[in-house]
């Protein structure tokens, strides 16, 4: 049985370079919010100012595994990006979901009419 190093030595330098580039691309496709922020060269303090929260709030946000889509959208936008959601299925091409991660329209509060008081 051959080791990984032995197998890697068998393939040529060009092929090894191609494998390394593909591995880097796959790794880059998946990041935590913290890794994404760092890749964008942003500090937690700068993100906190952009989001209107404390630096501690950014730290807690980056550690959460369950976020509201609106919170995730605001965070990605504060980094200069746009959030899109893609549903992937084994039997068809990926589908970009619309209307889910978009900013909610500003609504004006409606005044509730009170029934006239009986005298």
N, C-alpha and C positions, 0 to 999 in steps of 0.2 A: 504494500500500500504506500502510495506517495503522499508526502506532506504538501501543504499548500505552497510553501516556498519552492519545493521541487517542481511542482506543476507550473508555477509562475516563471521559473527559470527556463522552462521548455519553450514558452511562447516568446515571440520576438519583442523587442523594445517598443515598436510601434503599437503592437497589440496591447501590451501592458499599459501604455499611455492612454489608449482608447478605453480600456477597462477602468482605469483610475478616473478618467474624465466622466464616464457614465456613473461611477459610484458617487463622485462628488455631486453630480446633477441630481441623483436620487436623494442624497442626503439633504440637498438644498431645497427639495420639494416639501419637506416636512420640518417645521420649526415650532418651537413654543413661542408664546408672545414675547417672553424675555429674549429669546434668541433673535426673533424678528426685530425687536427694538434695538438690540445691540448691533445687528447687521445693518440697520439703518443709521447707526452711529448717533443714537439718541439716548440721553440720560433719563433716569426716572424723574428727575426734577423738571426737565423740559417737558416730558409727557404729562406730568402732574399739572403744569401750567396750562398746557393745551387742553386738557380734559377738565380743568377746574376742580381738581381734587388734590389731596396731599400726596407727597412722595410715598408715604406709607400706604396710601390707598392704591397707588400704582403697583407697589410691591405685592400687596394682597391680591390685586387683580391678576397679576402674572402667575400667581401660585394656584389660582382657582382652576378647577377642571370643568366647571359647569357655569357658563356665562349666558346672560340674555343676549340674543342676537343684536339688539340695539346697543348694548354695551360693547360687544365685539366690533360692531360697525364703527362706533365712535372712536374706539381705540385704533383701529386700522386707519381711519381717516385722519386721526391726529398724527399718524406716522407718514401721512402723505399718500396713502393708498385708497383703494376702493374695495369693499367686500362684495364678493359674489359667492353664491352657494351652488354647488354642482351635485346633482344626484347621479350616482353611478350604478348601473345594473349589469349583470353578466350577459344579458341577451340583446343589448342595444348600446348605442353611443351615449356618452354622458349628456345629461340635460341640465342646462342652467336654469335654476328656479328664479322666477321673477316675482317682485312684489313682497318678498319676505324680508330681505336684509336692507330694504330701502328705508330712507328716513320717513318717519311718519309725518303726515301733513299737520301743520299747525292748526289747531282747532280753537275756536273762540268759545269760551264758556257760555252756555245758554242759561238764561234766567228762567227759573221755574215759576210759572204763574201760580199764585196762591188763590184758592177759592175765596170768593168774597165772604167776609165774616157776616154771620146772621145776627141781626140786632134783636 
